[in-house]
Amino acid sequence: MKFKLTIFFIIIIALIVRLFCGIYIHDEFKEQNLFIKHKPSWKWKFYSPSGMSDLKFEEMTEEQKAEQKYWDEFIVGKQTL
């Protein structure tokens, strides 16, 4: 019984980490950084499709627009530099 309970708690902790932690790829240096999300999301890796370029939101594909929205929601304004 104790073994099953331990496995259960490990799975719960892994699920919480998966939902509330993420990795973002820095625009300029392409480094991966771990961060804590402000709300749960299954998405794990975040990047900005526009990066350091002058690519406008209207010129992006639908997939790039979705990635940029995630980037703006979870990363922009939440970094401490």
Secondary structure, 3 states (H helix, E strand, C coil): CHHHHHHHHHHHHHHHHHHHEEEEECCCCCCEEEEECCCCCCCCEECCCCCCCCCCHHHCCHHHHHHHHHHHHHCCCCCCC
